[in-house]
Amino acid sequence: MENLDVLRSRLVQKIFLTKNIDLLDALDKIFSSTENDSELKFKLSETQKEMLLMAEDDIKYGRTLTDEELRKLDEEWMQ
């Protein structure tokens, strides 16, 4: 994964060099739409919380399938 500072610097440089107003406007909209993402809170129902706890237990106790195993079961079920 690329270093965050390197990526940020490269993007800033490209932003300064562009004269494409539509691109800059689109970037501004993207950044504006993500500004409040960190403030969003997810409210889960009790059922959803219970399902997540059950999933964590499944992972903890190895009750999982690989992608290949799941695809094979899917294929068998579809026949």
All heavy atoms as an XYZ file, in Angstrom:
657
protein
N       0.852     -1.185      0.000
C       0.000      0.000      0.000
C       0.888      1.235      0.000
O       1.898      1.296      0.684
C      -0.907     -0.015      1.214
C      -1.931      1.050      1.187
S      -3.118      0.762      2.516
C      -3.624      2.403      2.806
N       0.479      2.195     -0.755
C       1.271      3.394     -0.918
C       1.198      4.284      0.320
O       0.174      4.369      0.986
C       0.764      4.160     -2.128
C       1.706      5.241     -2.578
C       1.347      5.726     -3.967
O       0.266      5.395     -4.451
O       2.165      6.431     -4.542
N       2.299      4.914      0.611
C       2.353      5.822      1.746
C       1.342      6.951      1.538
O       1.265      7.556      0.470
C       3.773      6.383      1.849
C       3.968      7.264      3.043
O       3.070      7.970      3.468
N       5.150      7.229      3.596
N       0.573      7.229      2.573
C      -0.489      8.236      2.491
C       0.060      9.608      2.107
O      -0.525     10.305      1.268
C      -1.222      8.315      3.833
C      -2.352      9.336      3.934
C      -3.455      9.013      2.934
C      -2.905      9.357      5.330
N       1.171     10.008      2.686
C       1.735     11.330      2.382
C       2.184     11.442      0.931
O       2.023     12.488      0.294
C       2.899     11.644      3.324
C       2.442     11.868      4.755
O       1.298     12.326      4.933
O       3.211     11.571      5.681
N       2.744     10.353      0.389
C       3.188     10.359     -1.002
C       1.983     10.499     -1.926
O       1.981     11.308     -2.853
C       3.989      9.075     -1.333
C       4.270      8.975     -2.820
C       5.277      9.033     -0.527
N       0.958      9.727     -1.656
C      -0.261      9.794     -2.464
C      -0.895     11.176     -2.378
O      -1.288     11.769     -3.391
C      -1.250      8.719     -2.015
C      -2.574      8.669     -2.752
C      -2.364      8.449     -4.247
C      -3.451      7.573     -2.176
N      -0.994     11.699     -1.175
C      -1.586     13.023     -0.976
C      -0.805     14.084     -1.754
O      -1.383     14.931     -2.436
C      -1.612     13.345      0.517
C      -2.323     14.638      0.830
C      -2.376     14.901      2.313
N      -3.345     13.993      2.931
C      -3.164     13.407      4.110
N      -2.077     13.610      4.807
N      -4.097     12.607      4.601
N       0.507     14.036     -1.674
C       1.353     15.017     -2.379
C       1.169     14.914     -3.889
O       1.091     15.936     -4.590
C       2.824     14.793     -2.036
O       3.060     15.064     -0.690
N       1.100     13.683     -4.395
C       0.927     13.492     -5.830
C      -0.417     14.045     -6.291
O      -0.518     14.697     -7.333
C       1.066     12.013     -6.165
C       1.365     11.782     -7.626
C       1.742     10.366     -7.958
N       0.611      9.475     -7.731
C       0.702      8.304     -7.110
N       1.846      7.866     -6.664
N      -0.365      7.547     -6.943
N      -1.455     13.815     -5.496
C      -2.774     14.334     -5.850
C      -2.809     15.860     -5.805
O      -3.380     16.504     -6.697
C      -3.839     13.755     -4.928
C      -4.170     12.282     -5.149
C      -5.066     11.768     -4.028
C      -4.831     12.073     -6.496
N      -2.214     16.436     -4.795
C      -2.182     17.900     -4.683
C      -1.463     18.496     -5.883
O      -1.921     19.486     -6.480
C      -1.512     18.343     -3.355
C      -1.191     19.823     -3.359
C      -2.404     17.981     -2.176
N      -0.358     17.882     -6.276
C       0.392     18.374     -7.436
C      -0.473     18.320     -8.696
O      -0.514     19.280     -9.469
C       1.656     17.545     -7.621
C       2.531     18.024     -8.755
C       3.781     17.180     -8.902
O       3.848     16.066     -8.395
N       4.764     17.712     -9.592
N      -1.179     17.221     -8.888
C      -2.032     17.088    -10.069
C      -3.177     18.101    -10.039
O      -3.558     18.646    -11.077
C      -2.586     15.674    -10.171
C      -1.524     14.664    -10.564
C      -2.090     13.263    -10.623
C      -0.999     12.277    -11.001
N      -1.492     10.901    -11.100
N      -3.714     18.348     -8.858
C      -4.800     19.332     -8.727
C      -4.305     20.719     -9.099
O      -4.975     21.472     -9.813
C      -5.393     19.298     -7.301
C      -6.189     18.011     -7.101
C      -6.260     20.531     -7.039
C      -6.620     17.754     -5.671
N      -3.103     21.078     -8.652
C      -2.557     22.392     -8.981
C      -2.265     22.543    -10.472
O      -2.404     23.625    -11.027
C      -1.271     22.665     -8.190
C      -1.525     23.225     -6.830
C      -1.162     22.516     -5.696
C      -2.122     24.470     -6.650
C      -1.393     23.021     -4.432
C      -2.362     24.987     -5.387
C      -1.998     24.262     -4.281
N      -1.914     21.454    -11.128
C      -1.537     21.537    -12.533
C      -2.727     21.536    -13.488
O      -2.627     22.027    -14.601
C      -0.596     20.380    -12.902
C       0.791     20.441    -12.274
C       1.588     19.185    -12.614
C       1.540     21.687    -12.731
N      -3.865     20.997    -13.054
C      -4.990     20.890    -13.979
C      -5.686     22.227    -14.203
O      -5.734     23.073    -13.321
C      -6.017     19.837    -13.501
O      -6.966     19.633    -14.543
C      -6.744     20.279    -12.251
N      -6.166     22.368    -15.405
C      -6.959     23.554    -15.762
C      -8.391     23.134    -16.082
O      -9.194     23.935    -16.530
C      -6.333     24.261    -16.960
C      -4.975     24.870    -16.657
C      -4.391     25.528    -17.869
C      -3.051     26.165    -17.709
N      -2.272     26.018    -16.546
N      -8.712     21.870    -15.831
C     -10.028     21.313    -16.131
C     -10.990     21.646    -14.983
O     -10.989     21.002    -13.942
C      -9.904     19.803    -16.330
C     -11.201     19.166    -16.731
O     -12.278     19.668    -16.460
N     -11.095     18.013    -17.379
N     -11.807     22.651    -15.191
C     -12.730     23.112    -14.152
C     -13.760     22.049    -13.792
O     -14.159     21.915    -12.630
C     -13.418     24.440    -14.556
C     -14.199     25.047    -13.390
C     -14.315     24.245    -15.750
C     -13.341     25.673    -12.352
N     -14.182     21.245    -14.781
C     -15.157     20.191    -14.500
C     -14.561     19.129    -13.577
O     -15.238     18.635    -12.675
C     -15.639     19.538    -15.801
C     -16.456     20.497    -16.657
O     -17.124     21.382    -16.066
O     -16.428     20.367    -17.893
N     -13.313     18.782    -13.808
C     -12.635     17.814    -12.951
C     -12.502     18.353    -11.531
O     -12.787     17.653    -10.556
C     -11.252     17.471    -13.518
C     -10.372     16.572    -12.658
C     -11.023     15.208    -12.465
C      -9.004     16.421    -13.281
N     -12.093     19.595    -11.405
C     -11.947     20.198    -10.076
C     -13.290     20.286     -9.360
O     -13.371     20.028     -8.146
C     -11.306     21.589    -10.198
C      -9.854     21.589    -10.668
C      -9.377     23.026    -10.916
C      -8.949     20.893     -9.667
N     -14.336     20.619    -10.111
C     -15.670     20.680     -9.522
C     -16.109     19.293     -9.038
O     -16.659     19.157     -7.944
C     -16.672     21.225    -10.548
C     -18.031     21.469     -9.938
O     -18.096     22.074     -8.845
O     -19.037     21.060    -10.562
N     -15.828     18.274     -9.845
C     -16.184     16.904     -9.461
C     -15.406     16.477     -8.217
O     -15.968     15.864     -7.300
C     -15.906     15.949    -10.618
N     -14.125     16.793     -8.161
C     -13.324     16.467     -6.978
C     -13.853     17.178     -5.742
O     -13.931     16.589     -4.655
C     -11.853     16.845     -7.200
C     -11.076     15.954     -8.160
C      -9.722     16.567     -8.472
C     -10.922     14.563     -7.584
N     -14.236     18.425     -5.906
C     -14.789     19.182     -4.788
C     -16.066     18.520     -4.271
O     -16.257     18.386     -3.057
C     -15.072     20.618     -5.227
C     -15.569     21.479     -4.090
O     -14.930     21.475     -3.021
O     -16.608     22.149     -4.263
N     -16.912     18.071     -5.189
C     -18.152     17.396     -4.788
C     -17.852     16.078     -4.075
O     -18.509     15.727     -3.093
C     -19.050     17.163     -5.993
C     -19.686     18.437     -6.502
C     -20.518     18.202     -7.735
C     -21.078     19.532     -8.236
N     -21.720     19.420     -9.530
N     -16.859     15.339     -4.568
C     -16.480     14.077     -3.916
C     -16.008     14.341     -2.501
O     -16.446     13.683     -1.549
C     -15.392     13.340     -4.728
C     -15.975     12.815     -6.030
C     -14.779     12.212     -3.908
C     -14.940     12.293     -7.007
N     -15.109     15.295     -2.347
C     -14.603     15.594     -1.007
C     -15.701     16.116     -0.088
O     -15.760     15.762      1.088
C     -13.435     16.591     -1.073
C     -12.148     15.975     -1.542
C     -11.511     16.458     -2.659
C     -11.581     14.909     -0.861
C     -10.324     15.886     -3.094
C     -10.401     14.333     -1.280
C      -9.769     14.827     -2.409
N     -16.582     16.931     -0.621
C     -17.680     17.463      0.192
C     -18.636     16.363      0.634
O     -19.141     16.380      1.754
C     -18.469     18.513     -0.597
O     -17.656     19.633     -0.844
N     -18.859     15.394     -0.229
C     -19.796     14.324      0.113
C     -19.220     13.368      1.144
O     -19.965     12.669      1.820
C     -20.199     13.550     -1.141
O     -19.120     12.773     -1.603
N     -17.914     13.322      1.280
C     -17.296     12.397      2.241
C     -16.906     13.075      3.551
O     -16.489     12.395      4.479
C     -16.051     11.728      1.645
O     -15.090     12.728      1.298
C     -16.395     10.892      0.432
N     -17.051     14.383      3.641
C     -16.657     15.094      4.855
C     -17.414     14.619      6.078
O     -16.871     14.520      7.159
C     -16.849     16.601      4.676
C     -15.793     17.244      3.807
C     -16.066     18.718      3.556
O     -17.138     19.218      3.954
O     -15.205     19.363      2.952
N     -18.670     14.289      5.926
C     -19.491     13.904      7.063
C     -19.527     12.396      7.292
O     -20.192     11.938      8.208
C     -20.918     14.434      6.894
C     -20.946     15.944      6.933
O     -20.153     16.566      7.617
N     -21.856     16.531      6.182
N     -18.826     11.621      6.461
C     -18.830     10.169      6.613
C     -18.351      9.738      7.989
O     -18.874      8.797      8.569
C     -17.966      9.497      5.547
C     -18.669      9.432      4.201
O     -19.855      9.822      4.136
O     -18.042      8.985      3.238
N     -17.338     10.415      8.526
C     -16.812     10.011      9.829
C     -17.802     10.302     10.948
O     -17.701      9.724     12.030
C     -15.490     10.716     10.099
O     -15.687     12.112     10.129
N     -18.761     11.178     10.683
C     -19.745     11.519     11.697
C     -20.966     10.592     11.660
O     -21.792     10.617     12.556
C     -20.198     12.968     11.505
C     -19.074     13.966     11.694
C     -19.510     15.384     11.360
O     -20.716     15.606     11.170
O     -18.635     16.252     11.289
N     -21.076      9.805     10.576
C     -22.240      8.924     10.458
C     -22.147      7.813     11.489
O     -21.106      7.224     11.711
C     -22.300      8.307      9.053
C     -22.587      9.271      7.918
C     -22.547      8.521      6.592
C     -23.939      9.922      8.093
N     -23.247      7.539     12.104
C     -23.322      6.447     13.083
C     -24.339      5.445     12.569
O     -25.399      5.811     12.075
C     -23.771      6.975     14.439
C     -22.909      8.104     14.965
C     -22.131      7.665     16.124
C     -21.295      8.871     16.533
N     -20.435      8.734     17.511
N     -23.993      4.188     12.694
C     -24.904      3.140     12.279
C     -25.679      2.671     13.488
O     -25.107      2.367     14.528
C     -24.145      1.963     11.659
C     -23.484      2.325     10.365
C     -22.142      2.651     10.317
C     -24.207      2.350      9.188
C     -21.533      2.987      9.130
C     -23.611      2.682      7.994
C     -22.268      3.005      7.956
N     -26.965      2.602     13.335
C     -27.808      2.089     14.406
C     -28.279      0.709     14.004
O     -28.956      0.542     12.989
C     -28.991      3.021     14.657
C     -28.550      4.356     15.212
C     -29.722      5.212     15.583
C     -29.196      6.541     16.114
N     -30.244      7.381     16.623
N     -27.867     -0.273     14.772
C     -28.228     -1.649     14.485
C     -29.376     -2.082     15.378
O     -29.428     -1.713     16.546
C     -27.031     -2.570     14.720
C     -25.764     -2.284     13.909
C     -24.634     -3.193     14.354
C     -26.034     -2.467     12.428
N     -30.236     -2.886     14.811
C     -31.315     -3.454     15.614
C     -30.725     -4.545     16.503
O     -29.595     -4.996     16.297
C     -32.391     -4.046     14.706
O     -31.889     -5.207     14.051
N     -31.475     -4.979     17.459
C     -31.012     -6.049     18.342
C     -30.744     -7.329     17.541
O     -29.797     -8.049     17.814
C     -32.026     -6.298     19.465
C     -32.071     -5.191     20.501
C     -30.708     -4.893     21.128
O     -30.002     -5.844     21.529
O     -30.342     -3.699     21.201
N     -31.594     -7.587     16.565
C     -31.410     -8.767     15.720
C     -30.103     -8.678     14.939
O     -29.355     -9.657     14.840
C     -32.592     -8.920     14.737
O     -33.803     -8.978     15.484
C     -32.452    -10.147     13.878
N     -29.798     -7.499     14.398
C     -28.554     -7.316     13.661
C     -27.342     -7.505     14.573
O     -26.360     -8.137     14.181
C     -28.523     -5.930     13.018
C     -29.503     -5.780     11.877
C     -29.614     -4.357     11.397
O     -29.662     -3.411     12.195
N     -29.676     -4.180     10.083
N     -27.423     -6.970     15.784
C     -26.327     -7.132     16.744
C     -26.120     -8.604     17.071
O     -24.988     -9.095     17.136
C     -26.612     -6.344     18.019
C     -26.546     -4.845     17.838
C     -26.922     -4.138     19.129
C     -27.022     -2.644     18.942
N     -27.470     -1.956     20.161
N     -27.230     -9.315     17.259
C     -27.164    -10.739     17.575
C     -26.535    -11.520     16.421
O     -25.709    -12.409     16.643
C     -28.574    -11.258     17.860
C     -28.611    -12.656     18.425
C     -30.029    -13.075     18.807
O     -30.769    -12.248     19.382
O     -30.374    -14.225     18.495
N     -26.911    -11.182     15.197
C     -26.350    -11.855     14.029
C     -24.844    -11.601     13.920
O     -24.081    -12.506     13.577
C     -27.051    -11.391     12.750
C     -28.514    -11.781     12.655
S     -28.785    -13.554     12.592
C     -28.160    -13.925     10.982
N     -24.407    -10.388     14.217
C     -22.979    -10.083     14.181
C     -22.218    -10.871     15.241
O     -21.116    -11.377     14.983
C     -22.741     -8.576     14.359
C     -23.114     -7.714     13.164
C     -23.036     -6.236     13.534
C     -22.216     -8.022     11.985
N     -22.786    -10.997     16.417
C     -22.149    -11.787     17.470
C     -22.067    -13.253     17.072
O     -21.045    -13.923     17.323
C     -22.904    -11.628     18.796
C     -22.799    -10.253     19.454
C     -23.731    -10.172     20.662
C     -21.360     -9.965     19.862
N     -23.119    -13.758     16.439
C     -23.101    -15.142     15.975
C     -22.034    -15.339     14.901
O     -21.322    -16.358     14.887
C     -24.482    -15.531     15.439
C     -25.544    -15.664     16.515
S     -27.228    -15.828     15.872
C     -27.128    -17.312     14.914
N     -21.888    -14.362     14.022
C     -20.869    -14.441     12.971
C     -19.473    -14.431     13.571
O     -18.585    -15.169     13.129
C     -21.038    -13.281     11.986
N     -19.260    -13.608     14.586
C     -17.959    -13.579     15.261
C     -17.644    -14.927     15.901
O     -16.507    -15.396     15.845
C     -17.917    -12.470     16.310
C     -17.820    -11.083     15.708
C     -17.814     -9.984     16.754
O     -18.031    -10.270     17.948
O     -17.601     -8.829     16.360
N     -18.661    -15.555     16.491
C     -18.470    -16.889     17.068
C     -18.131    -17.904     15.981
O     -17.266    -18.765     16.174
C     -19.724    -17.341     17.823
C     -19.799    -16.796     19.235
O     -18.787    -16.236     19.720
O     -20.866    -16.937     19.859
N     -18.814    -17.822     14.848
C     -18.515    -18.729     13.744
C     -17.053    -18.599     13.318
O     -16.365    -19.598     13.103
C     -19.432    -18.455     12.551
C     -20.854    -18.949     12.769
O     -21.056    -19.796     13.668
O     -21.754    -18.494     12.037
N     -16.578    -17.381     13.210
C     -15.182    -17.151     12.826
C     -14.252    -17.681     13.911
O     -13.278    -18.385     13.621
C     -14.930    -15.647     12.565
C     -15.713    -15.205     11.327
C     -13.444    -15.367     12.399
C     -15.785    -13.709     11.145
N     -14.565    -17.376     15.149
C     -13.737    -17.797     16.284
C     -13.578    -19.315     16.338
O     -12.502    -19.830     16.622
C     -14.362    -17.280     17.583
C     -13.586    -17.611     18.828
C     -14.285    -17.019     20.050
C     -13.583    -17.375     21.337
N     -14.270    -16.794     22.501
N     -14.660    -20.050     16.065
C     -14.634    -21.502     16.174
C     -14.444    -22.208     14.824
O     -14.650    -23.411     14.711
C     -15.904    -22.002     16.869
C     -15.955    -21.546     18.311
C     -16.841    -20.559     18.712
C     -15.082    -22.075     19.258
C     -16.869    -20.117     20.030
C     -15.100    -21.652     20.571
C     -15.992    -20.670     20.952
O     -16.011    -20.231     22.253
N     -14.051    -21.449     13.819
C     -13.709    -22.050     12.533
C     -14.868    -22.560     11.719
O     -14.695    -23.390     10.828
N     -16.049    -22.065     11.992
C     -17.226    -22.488     11.229
C     -17.387    -21.583     10.004
O     -18.333    -20.806      9.882
C     -18.471    -22.444     12.111
C     -18.417    -23.421     13.283
C     -19.710    -23.430     14.078
N     -20.028    -22.148     14.659
C     -20.022    -21.886     15.981
N     -19.702    -22.830     16.842
N     -20.345    -20.691     16.419
N     -16.408    -21.696      9.107
C     -16.401    -20.864      7.910
C     -16.119    -21.735      6.695
O     -15.681    -22.876      6.825
C     -15.329    -19.765      7.996
O     -14.046    -20.389      8.150
C     -15.580    -18.828      9.157
N     -16.366    -21.193      5.523
C     -16.088    -21.872      4.265
C     -15.181    -20.986      3.421
O     -15.272    -19.757      3.483
C     -17.380    -22.123      3.480
C     -18.426    -23.031      4.108
C     -19.706    -23.008      3.288
C     -17.902    -24.450      4.208
N     -14.345    -21.629      2.624
C     -13.558    -20.858      1.666
C     -14.473    -20.465      0.520
O     -15.570    -21.036      0.341
C     -12.385    -21.682      1.106
O     -12.924    -22.785      0.357
C     -11.479    -22.190      2.215
N     -14.023    -19.535     -0.289
C     -14.795    -19.115     -1.457
C     -15.016    -20.305     -2.383
O     -16.110    -20.501     -2.913
C     -14.059    -17.991     -2.185
C     -14.855    -17.459     -3.350
O     -15.989    -16.996     -3.132
O     -14.335    -17.509     -4.483
N     -13.996    -21.113     -2.545
C     -14.092    -22.286     -3.418
C     -15.144    -23.278     -2.896
O     -15.953    -23.798     -3.662
C     -12.730    -22.967     -3.516
C     -12.669    -24.108     -4.504
C     -11.277    -24.696     -4.593
O     -10.305    -23.923     -4.669
O     -11.170    -25.931     -4.580
N     -15.127    -23.540     -1.581
C     -16.109    -24.450     -0.992
C     -17.533    -23.915     -1.163
O     -18.462    -24.654     -1.482
C     -15.811    -24.659      0.498
C     -14.541    -25.420      0.776
C     -14.129    -25.369      2.239
O     -14.410    -24.350      2.914
O     -13.514    -26.346      2.695
N     -17.694    -22.623     -0.961
C     -19.015    -22.011     -1.099
C     -19.516    -22.080     -2.531
O     -20.681    -22.390     -2.779
C     -18.983    -20.565     -0.613
C     -20.303    -19.832     -0.588
C     -21.307    -20.545      0.315
C     -20.103    -18.408     -0.125
N     -18.635    -21.833     -3.480
C     -19.021    -21.907     -4.888
C     -19.433    -23.333     -5.265
O     -20.386    -23.531     -6.019
C     -17.895    -21.425     -5.788
C     -17.695    -19.924     -5.730
C     -16.539    -19.473     -6.618
N     -16.238    -18.089     -6.415
C     -16.812    -17.094     -7.080
N     -17.737    -17.347     -7.978
N     -16.476    -15.842     -6.839
N     -18.709    -24.323     -4.726
C     -19.046    -25.717     -5.010
C     -20.425    -26.060     -4.440
O     -21.249    -26.679     -5.115
C     -17.985    -26.644     -4.422
C     -18.191    -28.082     -4.762
C     -17.075    -28.955     -4.203
C     -17.350    -30.418     -4.522
N     -16.349    -31.307     -3.966
N     -20.684    -25.635     -3.205
C     -21.992    -25.878     -2.603
C     -23.097    -25.166     -3.380
O     -24.185    -25.705     -3.576
C     -22.004    -25.419     -1.144
C     -21.243    -26.294     -0.156
C     -21.175    -25.618      1.209
C     -21.895    -27.659     -0.046
N     -22.824    -23.959     -3.813
C     -23.772    -23.193     -4.621
C     -24.103    -23.939     -5.909
O     -25.266    -24.041     -6.305
C     -23.171    -21.835     -4.975
C     -23.969    -20.688     -4.431
O     -24.978    -20.930     -3.751
O     -23.577    -19.536     -4.695
N     -23.053    -24.424     -6.557
C     -23.236    -25.129     -7.822
C     -24.083    -26.392     -7.612
O     -24.983    -26.679     -8.406
C     -21.866    -25.502     -8.390
C     -21.917    -26.038     -9.800
C     -20.532    -26.295    -10.341
O     -19.670    -25.385    -10.265
O     -20.312    -27.407    -10.851
N     -23.802    -27.132     -6.549
C     -24.578    -28.337     -6.250
C     -26.044    -27.990     -5.968
O     -26.949    -28.673     -6.405
C     -23.966    -29.074     -5.053
C     -22.625    -29.708     -5.337
C     -21.954    -30.252     -4.096
O     -22.585    -30.239     -2.997
O     -20.797    -30.698     -4.203
N     -26.265    -26.915     -5.240
C     -27.606    -26.516     -4.881
C     -28.414    -26.076     -6.093
O     -29.610    -26.308     -6.201
C     -27.532    -25.394     -3.851
C     -28.867    -24.910     -3.400
C     -29.701    -25.505     -2.509
C     -29.530    -23.717     -3.835
N     -30.840    -24.760     -2.344
C     -30.754    -23.651     -3.144
C     -29.195    -22.696     -4.701
C     -31.654    -22.609     -3.321
C     -30.081    -21.657     -4.896
C     -31.307    -21.622     -4.196
N     -27.722    -25.437     -7.050
C     -28.395    -24.913     -8.232
C     -28.783    -26.006     -9.214
O     -29.611    -25.788    -10.085
C     -27.505    -23.890     -8.941
C     -27.257    -22.629     -8.128
S     -28.727    -21.666     -7.871
C     -28.852    -20.853     -9.437
N     -28.234    -27.193     -9.073
C     -28.551    -28.277    -10.027
C     -29.835    -28.962     -9.668
O     -30.409    -29.024     -8.732
C     -27.430    -29.300    -10.051
C     -26.191    -28.717    -10.685
C     -25.044    -29.732    -10.721
O     -25.142    -30.846    -10.254
N     -23.939    -29.296    -11.288
